[in-house]
C-alpha cells in the first residue's frame, strides 16, 4: 500500500480538489436544497461509488480506452449528456411541490437518487481521465497490488469529500428549511435542480474532443 508520506501528499491534493466548487458539489448542493439532507448524502454516496468504479477501471487500464479510441470517449460523453437532460425533464415534469414531503420526495426514492448520482459520475469520461491522471502519480508498482493502492487512494478522496460535501449538504438543508417556511414558489427548487442538470449536460457537451496526437 502507499506509504504514509504519499498518503499525506495525496490527501492534501484531494482536499484542494474537493474544496474547489465543481459539478459534483453543485449537484449535491442542489439536491440538498430541493429534496433535503438525506437526498444530498445519497447523491454523494452514488458519486463516491462512481469514484471507486473509476479507480478500479484505471487500475485495469480501462481508462486508457478513452485515450486510444476517441469514439468510446464520445459515446460515453453524449450518453451522459442525454441522461442529464432526461433528469432535467423529469424534474420539470414532476407534479406537486418540492417542499411537500408527501409528493416529490415520495416519488423520488432513495434508490433513484443514489443511482442518479452514480450514473452522472460514471457517464462523465473526464472523471475517468482525472482519476487515471491523478491516482497514477501516487502509486508504486513495487508497493503491492495496484488495484488495492487505487482503492486506498479512492477511499482517502471519498473520505475527504464526505467532510467537504457534508458541510455543503448541511448548508443546503438549512437553506431548504428557510425556503420551506418562506418561499412563495414551492416548486422553485425543482426548477433549480432541473437547471443544474441542464447546465451539467451543456458542460459535458462542450468539453473538447480528446487530442491523442
Secondary structure as the mmCIF struct_conf table of DSSP 4:
data_model
#
loop_
_struct_conf.conf_type_id
_struct_conf.id
_struct_conf.beg_label_comp_id
_struct_conf.beg_label_asym_id
_struct_conf.beg_label_seq_id
_struct_conf.end_label_comp_id
_struct_conf.end_label_asym_id
_struct_conf.end_label_seq_id
HELX_RH_AL_P HELX_RH_AL_P1 UNK A 4 UNK A 19
BEND BEND1 UNK A 20 UNK A 20
HELX_RH_AL_P HELX_RH_AL_P2 UNK A 23 UNK A 35
HELX_RH_AL_P HELX_RH_AL_P3 UNK A 37 UNK A 59
TURN_TY1_P TURN_TY1_P1 UNK A 60 UNK A 63
HELX_RH_AL_P HELX_RH_AL_P4 UNK A 64 UNK A 68
HELX_RH_AL_P HELX_RH_AL_P5 UNK A 70 UNK A 93
BEND BEND2 UNK A 96 UNK A 96
TURN_TY1_P TURN_TY1_P2 UNK A 98 UNK A 99
TURN_TY1_P TURN_TY1_P3 UNK A 101 UNK A 103
HELX_RH_AL_P HELX_RH_AL_P6 UNK A 104 UNK A 107
BEND BEND3 UNK A 108 UNK A 108
HELX_RH_AL_P HELX_RH_AL_P7 UNK A 110 UNK A 122
TURN_TY1_P TURN_TY1_P4 UNK A 123 UNK A 123
HELX_RH_AL_P HELX_RH_AL_P8 UNK A 125 UNK A 135
TURN_TY1_P TURN_TY1_P5 UNK A 136 UNK A 137
BEND BEND4 UNK A 138 UNK A 138
HELX_RH_3T_P HELX_RH_3T_P1 UNK A 141 UNK A 143
BEND BEND5 UNK A 144 UNK A 144
HELX_RH_AL_P HELX_RH_AL_P9 UNK A 146 UNK A 182
BEND BEND6 UNK A 184 UNK A 184
TURN_TY1_P TURN_TY1_P6 UNK A 186 UNK A 187
HELX_RH_AL_P HELX_RH_AL_P10 UNK A 188 UNK A 205
TURN_TY1_P TURN_TY1_P7 UNK A 206 UNK A 206
BEND BEND7 UNK A 207 UNK A 207
HELX_LH_PP_P HELX_LH_PP_P1 UNK A 208 UNK A 210
#
